[in-house]
Amino acid sequence: MKEYVKIQYISQGTTAEEHLDNIKKVCDAGIKWVQLRLKNVDFETYLQTAIECKKICTAYGALCIINDNVSIAKQSNADGVHLGLNDMNPRDARAILGHRSIIGGTANTIQDCLLQVKNGVDYIGLGPYKFTKTKQQLSPILGLSGYKEIVEAVSKINQQIPVIAIGGITAKDIRKLINVGVDGIAVSGLLSNNPDLKETVTQIRSIIKTTQHGYVTNSR
């Protein structure tokens, strides 16, 4: 997995405009992977926000991923979609979006991961690491021991599929997570409205670059 997409930003905001403002700020700070995650909005609002998000990402050379909605991803010409376990099957999404699109899948257990590998996802978003307010109906918290067990199991099946940690991650958690084998992190609150955004992004990138995987190969 390329170094520059090992930090994924999950958009945050109380309005679509705030989401776009935060997206522009994190892209300006050097983030190259953005997932637009809008909840409780109508289709047209989501679509127009996705179109604007794609424009921002393109201007900064960043990837634009849409949360949950394959139709929005296709109509906005996004780079891909991230699907929850109760969303469209990744195989069906692949048939709609094409083989060049990035398709990620959520997982909380070893069984979830094996299912996502079978469904042909390009990466697994594994979590939550800790409690987070950004997601309702939170799955069981994994902690470091949970990540270690699951990443080891996934690496025995497919060493090439990246596993991205998500859920309440702070800067002090990153090195520990990389050490147990995850390939990258997805964060929201760590970057949203951060007054030292560029410094934080530089710090995260340095931690990831200088930390070695502890339990899986580094061939991804």
N, C-alpha and C positions, 0 to 999 in steps of 0.2 A: 504494500500500500504506500502511495507516495507521501512523503513527509508533510507536504503542505496541506493535505486534507485529513491529517490526523487530529485536527481540532475542528469540531463541527459546532456551529452556532445554531441553537433552536430559538427561533424568533419569539419575542416577548413584547407585550404592550397591552394597554387597555382598549386601544382603538387600532384600526388598520393603519392609520397614519403613524402612530407610535411604533408599530411593528416596522414600518418602512424606515422611519428615522433611526431606529436601533440597528437595522440591517445596514444602512449606509455608514453608520459610525463604526460598526465592527469590520466592515469591508475596508474602510479607510485605515483602520488599525492593522490590517494585514490578514484578516480571516479570509480563507479561500473556499469555504464550504458553508452554505446557509440553508437551513431547512425552515421554510415558511410554515408556521403552525398557527393557523387561525381557527378558533373555535366559536361556535354559536353566532355565525354570520351567514347571510344568505349567499346563494351561489354566485350572484353577480359581483357582490363585494369581494368574495374570495378570488374570483377570476381577475378582476381589475387589480387587486392587490398583488396577485401572482405575476401579472404582466409587468407591473412596476418593479417588483422584486427581481424579476429576470433581467430587466433593463439595468438595474443597479449592479447586479452580479456580473453581467456581461462587461460593464464599464470597468470593473475592478478585476476582471479575469477570474471571478469566483464561480463555483458551481451553485446552481439553484435547484433545490430539492423541495418538493411539495409534500406536506404531511397528509396522509390518508386518501386524498382524492385524485384518482387516476385521470378523470375527465379534466380537472383543473390543470393537472400536469401536462396533458396533451394539448389543450387549447392555449395554454400560456407558453408553450414551447420550452418548458422547464427541462433541466438536465436529468430529472428523474423523480421518483416518488418514494416515500417511506411509508410502509404499510404495517398497521397493527395486526394482531392475531385475528381480530374480528373483521378486518377489512377485506377487500378483494384478494383472492389468491394471487400470489406473485406470478404464477404461470399465466394466468389470464391477463394480468397487467402487462406482462412481457409481450403477449400477443397484440395488445393494443398500442403500446408505446414503442415497440421495436427493440432489437438487440443492443442498440447503442445507448439506450436509456439506463440509468443507474436505478436499481431497485433494491431497497433495503427492507429488512423485516425486523420487527420487535420480537424479543424473547425474554423469558423470565426463568426458564428451567432448561435442563439438558434436553428434555423431550421437545421443547419449543425450538431449540437450536437445530436439532436433527431434522425437524419438520421444515424449517426454513432452508436448511442446506438442500433437502430433497426438492423443495420448491424453486431452487435455483436463484436465491437472492445473491446480490453482489456483496453485501455486508450484513452483519447482525448487530442490531442495537440492543445490547444486553443490560437489563436493569430491573428495578432501580438499585443503585448502590446504597443510597441513604434516602431518608424521607425528603420529599420535595413537594412544595405547594403548587407547582406548575402543572401537575397532572391529577385529575380526579380518578377515583377508583384505582388507587395505587396497588400494584402487584406486591407480593411479599418482598421485603428488603433482602438483598443478597449479602452485602458486606464483603470484605476481602476473602473470607473463606469460601463463600458462595461463588465468587468469581473464579477463584483458583480451581475449584472442582469442575465448574462448567467449562472453563477455557481448556483445561487438560482433556476433557472428554471430547470437545469439538476438534481439538488438534489431532486427535487420533483418527477422526473421520475425514477431515479436510483441513490441511495445514495452510491452505491458500486463502481461505475466507476470512476477512478482517472481522474482529469482534470489537465493537465500540462500546465503552462504558457510558452509562447515563444515569442521572438521578441524584441531585443534591451535591454534585462534585465541587469541591473547593480546590484552590491551588495546592494546599498541603496534601491533598489526596492523590494527586496525579502520579507522583513517582511510585507510590505504593501500588497503584493500579497497573501501571506499566510493568512493574516488577512481577506481578502475578500473571502477566501474559496478554493483557488487552493491547490492541493495536492503536487505539486512540480514544479520545473522549468527546462526548457531546455535552455542551454546557449552555445554560440560559442565563440564570441570575448572576453567574460569575462575571459576565460581560455586559449585560444590560445595565445602562445608566451608571457605568463604572467611570469615575472621574479620572482614573489612571489607566485607561483602556489600552493604549499602545504599549505601555510598560507591562501590563498584565499579559497581553498576547505574546510579547517578546519572552517573558518569563516562562509561560506555558510551553512555547515552542522549544526553548532551551532545555527545559526539564525532559520533554519527550525525546529530544534528539540525543541527550546524553545518558538516558536510562536504557538499560538492556532488558530484554524480556527474561524473566526468571524461570519460566516453566514451559515455554513453547519455542520453536525455532524462530529465528528472525528473518525468515526467507520471504515474508509476505510483501 
